[in-house]
Amino acid sequence: MERHYSIAIDGPAASGKSTAAKGVSKILGFLYIDTGAMYRAFTLYMIEQGKDPKKEEDALALLPAFRMNEDSRGHVYLFDRDVTERVRERDVSALVSYACAYKAVRERMVEIQRELAKRTSVVMDGRDIGTVVLPNADLKIYQVASVKARAERRYLENQRKGIACSLAEIEADIEKRDYIDSHREHSPLTKAKDAILLDTSDMTIEEEIETIVSLFRKKVGESWKDTEQSR
């Protein structure tokens, strides 16, 4: 039976997890799973249905009908509609921490994420991948960066996409999300005991990716080399 590997990258909002995870998955040939996009898609679904993500009863009412998917290109689909860019807009970002805090929502998303990891080698990023979703991941990274660095990155990203925003608003949103994510009752943001802390405040994305790939290859050793050569 083919050996499947998993890399879990956790950390606060805008710490560069998704960009790094995509780069790592491309180099290693693993499937990248954007778990945050799942919660963002559900938040967008609530917004579009006129429901309040801050109300658990609204989330539970919509959860059974919710359908989303991701493809190998990293595109996110709400039902059959491509919402890859839409789920990154500010209204969704401001509310996603509320929608993803509910136990039933998290349990459903975790089911989907674990099923995907059983089928192939994966790189997942999120808030509770190493602690809840993939507690036995081959490599766990806890990626952090200063609020200032994270806000500047998100600001530049939004500028490139033509999304109107202010640096001050983004900093405030990030600080608020940090508090909500770390204080929620179910699966709060926390570093797994065996995760490697990676501060990316002064790192380029290329350095982040290179560091994680190097850590993975060092962690799994010869078993990875054998699998790599057999491809």
Disulfide bonds with the S-S distance in Angstrom:
none
